[in-house]
Amino acid sequence: MKRTSLGLAVLTIAGLTFTVTSTATASAASADPGPETCRQGYVWREARVSDLVCVKPETRTRVAADNAVRHSRWTMGAFGPRTCVAPYVWREAFAGDDVCVTTRQRALTAKDNSLGARRKVLAKMWITRYTIGPRDHGDGTASTTSTDSIARLKLNGSHYNFGQVKVAIRWSHNDKLYWHGSVNATGHSGHAGGSFGFKTGKFDCSAPGKAPNAYAYAYDTQSGRFSARVPVRVGCKVL
């Protein structure tokens, strides 16, 4: 990995190049837009400046229009000077949101609030293990090898954009690439956004008293969002 005079580094994974601020952590990349990034097809609602709930573009347009005419929908009444003129009701996009909208808009706002996290590129990743089963030869016989029972690493993720996700494992001591791959994140029941499960073929070398010596992570190519680093132990010799 090439170091520059500005203390930046250029990281290349399977033809994808992006800039990181330190050789020690790809997850802290300057290109990473952060956890409030919406999945493709969604935008921030912005019912107020700090409202980062992810919604469809047409919803944000509707919210802006309601905000623009809010004064015309208030009257003095049971709830003070901001009582809604019938048949409008408070939107309640957030605590204290007294912009008046239709009952349908308030219901849609509540639904958007409940689905907000599922629409973000949270780039979650976790690791499971797997072993290789006997190989069926198609003639009633099957065979195994001496390493089939040794656990291998499977990288799993959810809350990505639908499409390509780059995955990699790097050594902790020098940040050099140990392994990399690419997977297509798609929809799976029980997981939000694009999700995946990628069998790396690499042995899980964890053992009592053996600390992790590497880390795995994923990169959402559409948003530029990185997952957190997940510690692993790799590189053990298998006879």
N, C-alpha and C positions, 0 to 999 in steps of 0.2 A: 504494500500500500504506500503510495507516494505522499510524503509530507511536504507541505508548502511553507514558505516563509511567514505566512499569516497564521500558522498553527492550525490550518484546516487540513482535511484529508479527502481524497477521492476514493470512494468505495464502489467497486464494480461487482455486480452479481449477475451472472448469466446475461451479459450484455446491457445491464441496467446500471447507469452511473448516477450517483447523487453525492452531495457534499455533506460531511459530518464534522462536528466541531471537535471531536476527540477520537483518537484511535481506540479509546477504552470503551466507548458506548455508542453503538449505532442507533440505539433507541432515543438518543438525545440529538438526533440530526436536526440541523437548522432548517431543513426542508419540511420537517414534520409539522403539520398545521395544528396539532393539538387535539385533545379529546372532545372538543365541541364541534368537530367536523361532521357535517351531515353526509349521509350516503347519497350517491348519485340520484338525482331526481327530487331531492328535498332541499329546502333552504331554511334559514332561521326565520321564525315567525315575526319577531320584533314588534310585539304588541307594545313593548317599551324597549329602550336601548339594551337592557340586560336580558331580554327575553330570547333565549337561544334554543327554544323548542323547535325541532325540525318538522316542517310541514311542506305540503305541495306548494309550488309557486303561486297558484291561484288563490290559495288560502292567505298567503302573505299579502297579496293584492287586496283581498277582501278586508283583512285586518286594518290595513292602512286607510282604506276608504271609510271604515267605521270610526277609526280614530279622528279622521278629518271632520266628521259631522257630529262628534260627540256632544258638543254644546247644544245643538238643536234638539237633542233627545232627552235633555234633563229638564226637570221642573221641580218646584217646591212641593214636597209631599211628605208622606209618612217616613221616608228615610232621609229627609233633609233636602237641600237644594239640588242634590244629584239623584233624586228619585227619577226613575225612567218613565217617560211618557208611554202610555199603553199603545201597542201591545209589547213594547220592548222590555228586556230584562238585562241585568248586569252580565257582562261577558264572563268575568271571573277567570281570565287566563292566568292570573296570579293573585295572590292575596292583596285585596284592595283595588282590584281592577273594576272600576265602575263605569266603563264605557258601555253604552246600551246597545244591545243587538237583538236579533230575533231569537226566539227560544231554540230554533234549529241551530243557529250559529253558536249559542252557548253549549248545546249538546256536542257539536262537532269540536268545539274548543276543549271540552273535557276529554273527549276521545283522543285528540292530538296530545294532550298532556300525558295521558296514560301510555301512549305509544312512543313518546319522545325518545327514550333511551334506545329503543329498538331501531330507530332510524339514524342513529349516530354511528360513525366509524370508530367504535371503541377499540377495535383491533385486539380482541382478547385471544390469548393463546395458552394452551396447557398441554402437558405431555402425558401420554399413556404408553404402556408397553404391550408388545405382542410377541408371539412365537410362531414359527412356521410349522404347519401341520404336515402329515405324511403326504407324499406326492403320489397321486393315483395314476398308474400307468395305463389304465383303461382295459386291462386284461384280468382284472380281479386281484392284482397285486399292487402294493404300495411300498414306498421306501422313504427313509429319512436319512439325514446326515448328522454328523456329530455335533453340529452347531445349531440344529433346528430348535432345540429346547432352550437356547440362550435368549433371553429377552432382548428385543430390539426397540428402538425409539420410534414412536408415532407422534407427529406434531398435529395438534388439533386447534381449530380456531373458529370464532364466531364474531358477528358484528363487523363484517367487511363489506365492501362493495361487491356486487356480483361481477365476477371476472377474475383476472389473473392476480395471484398473490405470490410473491417471492418468499421463500423460506430458506433459512441458513443456520448453520452452527459455526461459531467462532471460538478459538482458544481464548481463555481468559487472560493469560499472561502476556500475550503479544497482539491479540485481536486479529490474528491471521485466520483466513477462511479454512475451515476443516471440511465443510460439506455445504452444498447448496442445491436447491431445486425450485420447481415452479408448480403451482397447483391452481385449479380453477375453482373459485369459491361459488357455490350454488346454494339453493334453498334446501334446507333439511328440517323436518318436523322437530320441534323442541329447541331450535337454535335461531336466534335473531339474525336478520340480514344474511349475507353470504357466509357460508360456513364450509369447513373442510376437515378432512382427516388424511394425513399424508404419512405413509409408511416409508421411513428413510432407509431401511436396510442396515442402519448403523447399530452396533451393539450397545446396550445399556451397561456401562461399566461401574455403576454405583455399587457400593458395598460398605458394610459397617467400618467406620474409621476412615473412609475415603471421601474427601471433600470434592465438590464439583470442580472441574478444571476447564469448563467451557460454558457457553450459553447459547440458547436457541432463540430465534426471533422471527417475526414475519413482517412483510412490507406490503401494504395495500398500494398497488401501482397506480390506481386511478386517483387516489386522494393524496398520496405521499405520506400516509400515516403509518407509523411503526407500532408494533406491539411492544409490550414490556419484555425485558430479557428474562428468560427462564433458565435457571442453572441446570446443567447436566454434567455427567462424567462420561467421557468418551476416550477412544484410543487404546483400550486395553488389548493385549495380545490374546488371541484365542487359538488354541491348538486344534 
